[in-house]
């Protein structure tokens, strides 16, 4: 029997997934890292220290905000995080549309 390895997702994919989830789920209600890790597909498989590092970077760069309580820390997306997510999605959609246009021009 071989050792089953966890599938590693790129940091970019993980960051975008976290921003997307927070953008959709936490504009008004902060959510815990436990909730983020357990509700996002694929994120649960990532090492927790890796998720911690990425979330710390998101916070240090102003994309998310932590709210500390005696029992837990909750996270909420900031306006800067929403803008970054929207820009990232728009960029991806522009790329996708250009590829689709290219494909239709080839037909």
DSSP file (Angstrom, degrees, kcal/mol; ACC not computed):
  #  RESIDUE AA STRUCTURE BP1 BP2  ACC     N-H-->O    O-->H-N    N-H-->O    O-->H-N    TCO  KAPPA ALPHA  PHI   PSI    X-CA   Y-CA   Z-CA
    1    1 A X              0   0    0      0, 0.0     2,-0.1     0, 0.0     3,-0.0   0.000 360.0 360.0 360.0 130.5    0.0    0.0    0.0
    2    2 A X        -     0   0    0      1,-0.1     2,-0.4     3,-0.0     0, 0.0  -0.454 360.0 -96.2 -86.7 164.0    1.3    3.4   -1.0
    3    3 A X        -     0   0    0     -2,-0.1     2,-0.6     1,-0.0    -1,-0.1  -0.667  35.9-128.5 -79.6 129.2    1.0    6.5    1.1
    4    4 A X        -     0   0    0     -2,-0.4     2,-0.3    -3,-0.0    -1,-0.0  -0.701  26.3-151.6 -81.0 120.6   -2.0    8.6    0.0
    5    5 A X        -     0   0    0     -2,-0.6     2,-0.2     1,-0.0    -3,-0.0  -0.698  15.2-115.3 -95.4 144.3   -0.8   12.2   -0.6
    6    6 A X        -     0   0    0     -2,-0.3     2,-0.6     1,-0.1    41,-0.0  -0.533  32.7-114.0 -72.5 140.6   -2.9   15.2   -0.2
    7    7 A X        -     0   0    0     -2,-0.2     2,-0.4    39,-0.0    -1,-0.1  -0.672  31.5-141.8 -77.1 121.3   -3.6   17.1   -3.4
    8    8 A X        -     0   0    0     -2,-0.6     2,-0.3    38,-0.1    38,-0.0  -0.716   9.8-152.8 -88.1 131.0   -1.9   20.5   -3.1
    9    9 A X        -     0   0    0     -2,-0.4    33,-0.0    33,-0.1     0, 0.0  -0.737  29.5 -98.7 -96.5 150.4   -3.6   23.4   -4.6
   10   10 A X     >  -     0   0    0     -2,-0.3     4,-2.5     1,-0.1     5,-0.2  -0.305  28.7-118.7 -64.2 152.1   -1.7   26.4   -5.8
   11   11 A X  H  > S+     0   0    0      1,-0.2     4,-2.9     2,-0.2     5,-0.2   0.887 115.7  54.9 -58.2 -37.3   -1.5   29.4   -3.4
   12   12 A X  H  > S+     0   0    0      2,-0.2     4,-2.6     1,-0.2    -1,-0.2   0.922 108.9  46.3 -63.0 -44.1   -3.3   31.5   -6.0
   13   13 A X  H  > S+     0   0    0      2,-0.2     4,-2.5     1,-0.2    -1,-0.2   0.921 114.2  48.4 -63.7 -43.5   -6.2   29.1   -6.2
   14   14 A X  H  X S+     0   0    0     -4,-2.5     4,-2.4     2,-0.2    -2,-0.2   0.921 112.6  47.8 -64.1 -44.4   -6.4   28.8   -2.5
   15   15 A X  H  X S+     0   0    0     -4,-2.9     4,-2.9     2,-0.2     5,-0.2   0.933 113.0  48.1 -62.1 -46.4   -6.3   32.6   -2.0
   16   16 A X  H  X S+     0   0    0     -4,-2.6     4,-2.8     1,-0.2    -1,-0.2   0.895 111.3  51.4 -62.3 -39.6   -9.0   33.1   -4.7
   17   17 A X  H  X S+     0   0    0     -4,-2.5     4,-2.5    -5,-0.2    -1,-0.2   0.912 111.8  46.6 -62.8 -42.9  -11.1   30.4   -3.1
   18   18 A X  H  X S+     0   0    0     -4,-2.4     4,-2.7     2,-0.2     5,-0.2   0.938 113.9  47.5 -65.5 -46.7  -10.9   32.1    0.3
   19   19 A X  H  X S+     0   0    0     -4,-2.9     4,-2.7     1,-0.2    -2,-0.2   0.918 112.9  49.5 -60.5 -42.9  -11.6   35.5   -1.1
   20   20 A X  H  X S+     0   0    0     -4,-2.8     4,-2.3    -5,-0.2     5,-0.2   0.939 112.0  47.4 -61.6 -46.5  -14.6   34.2   -3.1
   21   21 A X  H  X S+     0   0    0     -4,-2.5     4,-3.2     1,-0.2     5,-0.3   0.921 115.2  45.0 -62.5 -44.1  -16.0   32.4   -0.1
   22   22 A X  H  X S+     0   0    0     -4,-2.7     4,-2.4     2,-0.2    55,-0.4   0.877 111.3  53.8 -67.5 -36.5  -15.6   35.5    2.1
   23   23 A X  H  < S+     0   0    0     -4,-2.7     4,-0.3    -5,-0.2    -2,-0.2   0.898 119.2  34.2 -63.2 -40.5  -17.0   37.7   -0.6
   24   24 A X  H  < S+     0   0    0     -4,-2.3    -2,-0.2    -5,-0.2    -1,-0.2   0.868 131.7  28.7 -81.0 -39.3  -20.1   35.5   -0.9
   25   25 A X  H  < S+     0   0    0     -4,-3.2     4,-0.3    -5,-0.2    -3,-0.2   0.673 120.7  39.2-102.3 -19.5  -20.5   34.5    2.8
   26   26 A X     <  +     0   0    0     -4,-2.4    51,-0.3    -5,-0.3    -1,-0.1   0.118  65.4 112.7-128.6  26.3  -19.0   37.2    5.1
   27   27 A X  S    S+     0   0    0     -4,-0.3    -1,-0.1     1,-0.2     3,-0.1   0.898 106.3  10.3 -63.5 -36.2  -19.9   40.6    3.8
   28   28 A X  S    S+     0   0    0      1,-0.2     2,-0.5    -3,-0.1    -1,-0.2   0.670 130.6  51.4-112.3 -25.5  -22.1   41.1    6.9
   29   29 A X  S    S-     0   0    0     -4,-0.3    -1,-0.2    46,-0.0    46,-0.1  -0.936  76.3-137.2-122.5 110.6  -21.3   38.2    9.1
   30   30 A X        -     0   0    0     -2,-0.5     2,-0.3    -3,-0.1    46,-0.2  -0.304  23.2-155.9 -60.7 147.4  -17.7   37.3   10.0
   31   31 A X  E     -A   75   0A   0     44,-2.5    44,-3.3    -5,-0.1     2,-0.1  -0.914  14.5-107.4-128.9 156.1  -16.9   33.6    9.9
   32   32 A X  E  >  -A   74   0A   0     -2,-0.3     4,-2.2    42,-0.3    42,-0.2  -0.352  22.7-120.5 -80.6 158.5  -14.2   31.4   11.6
   33   33 A X  H  > S+     0   0    0     40,-0.8     4,-3.1     1,-0.2     5,-0.2   0.876 116.5  58.1 -62.8 -37.7  -11.2   29.9    9.9
   34   34 A X  H  > S+     0   0    0      1,-0.2     4,-2.3     2,-0.2    -1,-0.2   0.928 107.1  47.3 -56.5 -45.6  -12.6   26.5   11.0
   35   35 A X  H  > S+     0   0    0      2,-0.2     4,-1.7     1,-0.2     5,-0.2   0.920 112.5  49.4 -62.4 -45.1  -15.7   27.3    9.0
   36   36 A X  H  X S+     0   0    0     -4,-2.2     4,-1.7     1,-0.2     3,-0.3   0.944 113.0  46.5 -59.6 -49.3  -13.7   28.4    6.0
   37   37 A X  H  < S+     0   0    0     -4,-3.1     7,-0.3     1,-0.2    -1,-0.2   0.876 117.3  42.7 -63.2 -38.8  -11.5   25.3    6.0
   38   38 A X  H  < S+     0   0    0     -4,-2.3    -1,-0.2    -5,-0.2    -2,-0.2   0.661 117.1  44.5 -85.9 -15.7  -14.5   22.9    6.4
   39   39 A X  H  < S+     0   0    0     -4,-1.7     2,-0.5    -3,-0.3    -2,-0.2   0.670  93.5  84.7-101.1 -19.9  -16.9   24.5    3.9
   40   40 A X  S >X S-     0   0    0     -4,-1.7     3,-1.0    -5,-0.2     4,-1.0  -0.731  83.7-118.7 -88.6 124.5  -14.5   25.2    1.0
   41   41 A X  T 34 S+     0   0    0     -2,-0.5    -2,-0.1     1,-0.2    -1,-0.1  -0.373  95.6   5.1 -59.6 132.1  -14.0   22.3   -1.4
   42   42 A X  T 34 S+     0   0    0      1,-0.1     3,-0.5    -2,-0.1     4,-0.3   0.065 107.6  91.6  85.2 -25.8  -10.4   21.2   -1.5
   43   43 A X  T X4 S+     0   0    0     -3,-1.0     3,-1.9     1,-0.2    -2,-0.2   0.875  76.8  62.5 -71.1 -36.2   -9.2   23.6    1.2
   44   44 A X  T 3< S+     0   0    0     -4,-1.0    -1,-0.2    -7,-0.3     4,-0.1   0.795  98.3  58.5 -58.8 -27.9   -9.8   21.0    4.0
   45   45 A X  T 3  S+     0   0    0     -3,-0.5    -1,-0.3    -8,-0.1    -2,-0.2   0.617  89.7  93.7 -77.9 -12.3   -7.1   18.9    2.3
   46   46 A X  S <  S-     0   0    0     -3,-1.9     2,-0.1    -4,-0.3   -38,-0.1  -0.455  91.2 -94.1 -81.6 153.8   -4.5   21.6    2.7
   47   47 A X     >  -     0   0    0      1,-0.1     4,-1.9    -2,-0.1     3,-0.5  -0.440  30.0-131.7 -65.2 137.2   -2.1   21.8    5.6
   48   48 A X  H  > S+     0   0    0      1,-0.2     4,-2.7     2,-0.2     5,-0.1   0.843 106.1  56.3 -63.5 -33.7   -3.5   24.1    8.3
   49   49 A X  H  > S+     0   0    0      2,-0.2     4,-2.2     1,-0.2    -1,-0.2   0.857 106.3  51.6 -66.3 -32.5   -0.2   26.0    8.6
   50   50 A X  H  > S+     0   0    0     -3,-0.5     4,-2.3     2,-0.2    -2,-0.2   0.916 110.8  46.8 -67.4 -43.8   -0.4   26.8    4.9
   51   51 A X  H  X S+     0   0    0     -4,-1.9     4,-2.7     2,-0.2     5,-0.3   0.913 111.3  52.8 -63.1 -42.9   -3.9   28.1    5.2
   52   52 A X  H  X S+     0   0    0     -4,-2.7     4,-2.3     1,-0.2    -2,-0.2   0.927 109.8  48.2 -57.3 -46.4   -2.8   30.1    8.3
   53   53 A X  H  X S+     0   0    0     -4,-2.2     4,-2.2     1,-0.2    -2,-0.2   0.915 112.9  47.3 -62.3 -44.0    0.1   31.7    6.3
   54   54 A X  H  X S+     0   0    0     -4,-2.3     4,-2.4     2,-0.2    -1,-0.2   0.904 113.2  47.6 -66.1 -41.4   -2.2   32.6    3.3
   55   55 A X  H  X S+     0   0    0     -4,-2.7     4,-2.3     2,-0.2    -1,-0.2   0.870 110.3  53.0 -68.4 -35.3   -4.8   34.1    5.5
   56   56 A X  H  X S+     0   0    0     -4,-2.3     4,-3.1    -5,-0.3    -2,-0.2   0.915 110.0  48.3 -63.8 -42.1   -2.2   36.1    7.4
   57   57 A X  H  X S+     0   0    0     -4,-2.2     4,-1.8     2,-0.2     6,-0.2   0.910 109.8  52.1 -63.9 -42.1   -0.9   37.4    4.1
   58   58 A X  H  <>S+     0   0    0     -4,-2.4     5,-2.7     1,-0.2     6,-0.9   0.913 114.3  43.5 -59.2 -42.2   -4.5   38.3    3.0
   59   59 A X  H ><5S+     0   0    0     -4,-2.3     3,-1.8     4,-0.2    -2,-0.2   0.925 110.6  53.5 -70.3 -44.4   -4.9   40.2    6.3
   60   60 A X  H 3<5S+     0   0    0     -4,-3.1    -1,-0.2     1,-0.3    -2,-0.2   0.815 110.8  48.6 -59.7 -30.1   -1.5   41.9    6.2
   61   61 A X  T 3<5S-     0   0    0     -4,-1.8    -1,-0.3    -5,-0.2    -2,-0.2   0.361 118.8-111.5 -93.5   4.6   -2.3   43.2    2.7
   62   62 A X  T < 5S+     0   0    0     -3,-1.8    19,-0.4     2,-0.2    18,-0.3   0.629  84.8 117.5  81.9  14.2   -5.7   44.5    3.8
   63   63 A X  S   <S+     0   0    0     -5,-2.7    15,-2.3    -6,-0.2     2,-0.3   0.776  81.0  21.2 -85.3 -27.5   -7.9   42.0    1.8
   64   64 A X  E    S-B   77   0A   0     -6,-0.9     2,-0.4    13,-0.3    13,-0.2  -0.921  70.1-142.7-134.4 162.7   -9.5   40.5    4.9
   65   65 A X  E     -B   76   0A   0     11,-2.9    11,-2.0    -2,-0.3     2,-0.3  -0.986  11.7-142.5-127.1 135.3  -10.0   41.6    8.5
   66   66 A X  E     -B   75   0A   0     -2,-0.4     2,-0.5     9,-0.2     9,-0.2  -0.767   6.3-161.0 -97.3 146.1   -9.7   39.4   11.6
   67   67 A X  E     -B   74   0A   0      7,-3.1     7,-2.7    -2,-0.3     2,-0.4  -0.956  14.6-152.3-125.8 109.0  -12.0   39.9   14.6
   68   68 A X  E     +B   73   0A   0     -2,-0.5     2,-0.3     5,-0.2     5,-0.2  -0.659  17.0 175.7 -90.0 135.2  -10.7   38.3   17.7
   69   69 A X        -     0   0    0      3,-2.9    -2,-0.0    -2,-0.4     0, 0.0  -0.789  48.1 -97.4-122.9 170.3  -12.9   37.1   20.5
   70   70 A X  S    S+     0   0    0     -2,-0.3     3,-0.1     1,-0.2    -2,-0.0   0.821 122.5  31.3 -58.7 -29.8  -11.9   35.2   23.7
   71   71 A X  S    S-     0   0    0      1,-0.2     2,-0.3     0, 0.0    -1,-0.2   0.685 127.2  -3.3-104.1 -20.2  -12.8   31.8   22.1
   72   72 A X        -     0   0    0     -5,-0.0    -3,-2.9   -40,-0.0     2,-0.4  -0.967  59.3-113.4-161.6 170.2  -12.0   32.3   18.4
   73   73 A X  E     - B   0  68A   0     -2,-0.3   -40,-0.8    -5,-0.2     2,-0.3  -0.974  29.4-162.0-117.0 133.8  -11.0   34.5   15.5
   74   74 A X  E     -AB  32  67A   0     -7,-2.7    -7,-3.1    -2,-0.4     2,-0.4  -0.809   5.1-145.3-114.4 156.0  -13.4   35.4   12.8
   75   75 A X  E     -AB  31  66A   0    -44,-3.3   -44,-2.5    -2,-0.3     2,-0.3  -0.924  13.9-179.1-127.3 147.9  -12.7   36.8    9.4
   76   76 A X  E     - B   0  65A   0    -11,-2.0   -11,-2.9    -2,-0.4     2,-0.2  -0.996  31.1-113.4-142.5 141.7  -14.5   39.2    7.1
   77   77 A X  E     - B   0  64A   0    -55,-0.4   -13,-0.3    -2,-0.3     2,-0.2  -0.511  31.3-140.1 -74.7 144.5  -13.6   40.4    3.6
   78   78 A X     >  -     0   0    0    -15,-2.3     4,-2.3    -2,-0.2     5,-0.2  -0.480  27.9-102.8 -95.3 171.4  -12.7   44.1    3.3
   79   79 A X  H  > S+     0   0    0      1,-0.2     4,-2.6     2,-0.2     5,-0.2   0.892 126.2  54.2 -60.6 -38.5  -13.7   46.5    0.5
   80   80 A X  H  > S+     0   0    0    -18,-0.3     4,-2.3     1,-0.2    -1,-0.2   0.885 107.6  50.5 -61.9 -38.6  -10.1   46.1   -0.8
   81   81 A X  H  > S+     0   0    0    -19,-0.4     4,-2.5   -18,-0.3    -2,-0.2   0.892 109.7  49.3 -65.9 -40.8  -10.7   42.3   -0.8
   82   82 A X  H  X S+     0   0    0     -4,-2.3     4,-2.8     2,-0.2    -2,-0.2   0.923 112.0  48.9 -63.5 -44.2  -13.9   42.6   -2.7
   83   83 A X  H  X S+     0   0    0     -4,-2.6     4,-2.5     2,-0.2    -2,-0.2   0.908 112.0  48.3 -62.6 -42.3  -12.3   44.9   -5.3
   84   84 A X  H  X S+     0   0    0     -4,-2.3     4,-2.5     2,-0.2    -2,-0.2   0.914 112.7  48.3 -64.2 -42.9   -9.4   42.5   -5.7
   85   85 A X  H  X S+     0   0    0     -4,-2.5     4,-2.7     2,-0.2     5,-0.2   0.940 112.5  48.2 -62.2 -47.7  -11.8   39.5   -6.1
   86   86 A X  H  X S+     0   0    0     -4,-2.8     4,-2.7     1,-0.2    -2,-0.2   0.903 113.0  48.4 -59.8 -42.2  -13.9   41.4   -8.7
   87   87 A X  H  X S+     0   0    0     -4,-2.5     4,-2.5     2,-0.2    -1,-0.2   0.909 111.7  49.6 -64.4 -42.3  -10.7   42.5  -10.6
   88   88 A X  H  X S+     0   0    0     -4,-2.5     4,-2.2     2,-0.2    -2,-0.2   0.921 113.3  45.8 -63.4 -45.0   -9.4   38.9  -10.6
   89   89 A X  H  X S+     0   0    0     -4,-2.7     4,-2.9     2,-0.2    -2,-0.2   0.922 112.4  50.5 -65.2 -44.4  -12.7   37.5  -11.8
   90   90 A X  H  X S+     0   0    0     -4,-2.7     4,-2.8     1,-0.2    -2,-0.2   0.917 110.5  50.3 -60.0 -43.3  -13.0   40.2  -14.5
   91   91 A X  H  X S+     0   0    0     -4,-2.5     4,-2.3     2,-0.2    -1,-0.2   0.918 112.0  47.2 -60.5 -44.5   -9.5   39.4  -15.7
   92   92 A X  H  X S+     0   0    0     -4,-2.2     4,-3.0     2,-0.2    -2,-0.2   0.923 112.8  48.7 -63.6 -44.2  -10.3   35.7  -15.9
   93   93 A X  H  X S+     0   0    0     -4,-2.9     4,-2.8     2,-0.2    -2,-0.2   0.899 110.4  51.1 -64.6 -40.0  -13.6   36.3  -17.7
   94   94 A X  H  X S+     0   0    0     -4,-2.8     4,-2.1    -5,-0.2    -1,-0.2   0.925 112.8  46.7 -60.7 -44.1  -11.8   38.7  -20.2
   95   95 A X  H  X S+     0   0    0     -4,-2.3     4,-2.2     2,-0.2    -2,-0.2   0.940 113.1  48.6 -61.4 -48.3   -9.2   36.0  -20.8
   96   96 A X  H  X S+     0   0    0     -4,-3.0     4,-2.6     1,-0.2    -2,-0.2   0.904 111.7  49.4 -60.2 -43.1  -11.9   33.3  -21.2
   97   97 A X  H  X S+     0   0    0     -4,-2.8     4,-2.6     1,-0.2    -1,-0.2   0.874 109.2  52.2 -65.9 -36.7  -13.9   35.4  -23.6
   98   98 A X  H  X S+     0   0    0     -4,-2.1     4,-2.3     2,-0.2    -1,-0.2   0.890 110.8  47.8 -67.4 -37.4  -10.8   36.1  -25.7
   99   99 A X  H  X S+     0   0    0     -4,-2.2     4,-2.6     2,-0.2    -2,-0.2   0.923 112.6  48.7 -66.2 -44.0  -10.1   32.4  -25.9
  100  100 A X  H  X S+     0   0    0     -4,-2.6     4,-2.3     2,-0.2    -2,-0.2   0.891 111.8  49.5 -63.1 -38.8  -13.7   31.7  -26.9
  101  101 A X  H  X S+     0   0    0     -4,-2.6     4,-2.2     2,-0.2    -1,-0.2   0.918 110.4  50.7 -64.7 -43.2  -13.5   34.4  -29.5
  102  102 A X  H  X S+     0   0    0     -4,-2.3     4,-1.3     1,-0.2    -2,-0.2   0.925 110.9  48.8 -59.6 -45.2  -10.3   33.0  -30.8
  103  103 A X  H  X S+     0   0    0     -4,-2.6     4,-0.8     1,-0.2     3,-0.2   0.891 111.2  49.1 -62.9 -40.0  -11.9   29.5  -31.0
  104  104 A X  H  < S+     0   0    0     -4,-2.3     3,-0.3     1,-0.2    -1,-0.2   0.832 107.8  55.1 -71.0 -30.3  -15.0   30.9  -32.8
  105  105 A X  H  < S+     0   0    0     -4,-2.2    -1,-0.2     1,-0.2    -2,-0.2   0.787 105.7  53.6 -68.9 -26.7  -12.7   32.7  -35.3
  106  106 A X  H  <        0   0    0     -4,-1.3    -1,-0.2    -3,-0.2    -2,-0.2   0.704 360.0 360.0 -79.9 -20.4  -11.1   29.4  -36.1
  107  107 A X     <        0   0    0     -4,-0.8    -1,-0.2    -3,-0.3    -2,-0.1   0.480 360.0 360.0 -73.6 360.0  -14.4   27.6  -36.9
